[in-house]
């Protein structure tokens, strides 16, 4: 048995085409969506992420506002910038790239963003609405994971889903999305007893722990859908290599479908950021969204 490799690059390309059409529709109405990205400091990985997000937003036809601030920027200055962006009519989405320097309270910064412009889906109001089953802007990585899962199987009713990782950014919101699809959901973590046995029960297995090749092939139920959220840099044969939280070679012979790293969840995360921005633009203007709403 050999798993179907879920091509996140191709899925993101298809979503970008849909988003481009949605942007053109809004432009014709005189309402070009705008995304403001705030980067504090010079973390190399963050810089790459922001550059990709800005490039993709421009390609999709969005207005892009890039605010790059030195690491020494005070918390009060960042909060003041967010207040200005909250009030800006041409800004529909605000993203503050994490992590922030240690002297800045990330929770305070996140809470300062207007929930209607919180395209990262991290604001307590959006998190709460997701939990309640109400309308919400959903965190981009979990939303991307759901779109990839449903590209393999549209009806998830009754399936057992195991998420390895309990973060606020991925594990918890993804559990809420899977519950909406009528899955039976287990969130596993570092304290879970007999983790391999828990994973083997999963029809849908999501790895989001940040540990290279942590999930082994013999942890996977034959035919399961496996979503690898991890991005880990390791050295192999003297070269730097990106690998996921799943041992791809071992999993490939057991799983029914599997995302690669790179080229799986990552491209969909950026596509879902743009999707959220367009959704936010429609909601702010009282315009019917041309996108199917994966959050409601």
Secondary structure, DSSP 8 states (H G I E B T S, - for coil): ---EEE-HHHHHHHHHHHHHHHHHHHHHTT---EEEEEEES--HHHHHHHHHHHHHHHHTT-EEEEEEE-TT--HHHHHHHHHHHHH-TT--EEEE-SS--TTS-HHHHHHHS-GGGBTTS-SHHHHHHHHHT------HHHHHHHHHHHHH-S--TT-EEEEE---TTTHHHHHHHHHHTT-EEEEE-TT-TTHHHHHHT-SEEEE-S--TT-B-GGGS-TT-EEEE---EEEEETTEEEEE-SB-HHHHHTT-SEEE-SSSSHHHHHHHHHHHHHHHHHHHHHT---SS--TT-
